[in-house]
Amino acid sequence: MRFAVAAPCLAACLVLGGSFAVAAPGEGKKNPPDPAKVFARKDTNKDGLLTLDEFKTGMKDKQLERAPQRFKTIDANGDGKVSMDEFKAGSKPKS
């Protein structure tokens, strides 16, 4: 009789236990996107440089409004194009 009651309980625990996960500290936080991957996605002509139009790719509303100023800030040498190094430097979180 004990087995007849224990077996279904054990099976239920195994099934239900697999559906519950406990996140470790720090897990569940969204990681910032990899700047190299973002750059590659935006660099539509694959020349290794972003124009302002390419920089705007994927932006919406408020981001689009601020894009020209942000682009100018990231374009460290002022050549009107953003290199991978400039993009990575401009993508670093401010501390």
C-alpha positions in Angstrom: 0.0 0.0 0.0 2.8 2.4 0.8 4.3 1.9 -2.6 1.0 2.6 -4.3 0.9 6.0 -2.6 4.6 6.8 -2.7 5.2 6.0 -6.4 2.7 8.5 -7.7 3.9 11.2 -5.2 7.5 10.5 -6.3 6.6 10.7 -10.0 4.7 14.0 -9.4 7.7 15.4 -7.5 10.1 14.5 -10.3 7.8 15.9 -13.0 7.0 19.1 -11.1 10.5 19.5 -9.8 11.8 19.7 -13.3 9.6 22.7 -14.1 10.8 24.8 -11.2 14.2 26.5 -11.6 15.9 28.8 -9.1 18.1 31.5 -10.7 21.5 31.9 -9.3 22.5 35.3 -8.1 23.1 37.6 -11.1 21.1 35.3 -13.5 18.0 36.6 -15.1 19.5 40.0 -15.7 19.6 40.9 -19.4 23.2 41.2 -20.7 24.0 44.2 -22.8 24.3 43.3 -26.5 27.8 42.6 -27.9 29.0 45.8 -29.6 30.8 43.8 -32.3 27.6 42.0 -33.2 25.5 45.2 -33.2 28.2 46.9 -35.4 28.2 44.0 -37.8 24.4 44.1 -38.1 24.3 47.9 -38.7 27.2 47.8 -41.2 25.0 47.0 -44.1 27.6 47.6 -46.8 30.3 45.7 -44.8 33.0 48.3 -45.3 33.9 48.3 -41.6 32.6 51.8 -41.0 29.2 53.1 -40.1 27.6 56.1 -41.8 24.9 58.0 -39.9 22.2 56.1 -41.9 23.7 52.8 -41.0 24.1 53.9 -37.4 20.3 54.6 -37.3 19.5 51.0 -38.4 17.1 49.4 -35.9 16.5 52.6 -33.9 13.1 53.9 -32.9 11.5 57.2 -31.9 13.6 58.9 -29.2 16.7 57.0 -30.3 16.3 58.3 -33.8 15.9 61.9 -32.5 19.2 61.6 -30.6 21.0 59.6 -33.3 22.8 62.5 -35.0 24.2 63.9 -31.8 25.1 60.5 -30.5 26.9 59.6 -33.8 28.9 62.9 -33.6 29.9 62.0 -30.1 31.0 58.5 -31.0 32.9 59.7 -34.2 36.0 60.5 -32.2 38.1 61.6 -35.2 35.3 63.6 -36.8 35.6 61.9 -40.2 31.8 61.4 -40.5 32.1 57.6 -40.1 32.3 55.4 -37.0 34.8 52.6 -36.9 34.5 49.5 -34.9 36.9 50.9 -32.2 34.9 54.1 -32.0 31.7 52.2 -31.7 33.0 49.9 -29.0 34.4 52.9 -27.1 31.1 54.7 -27.4 29.2 51.6 -26.2 31.0 51.2 -22.9 28.7 51.8 -19.9 29.3 55.0 -18.1 30.4 54.4 -14.5 
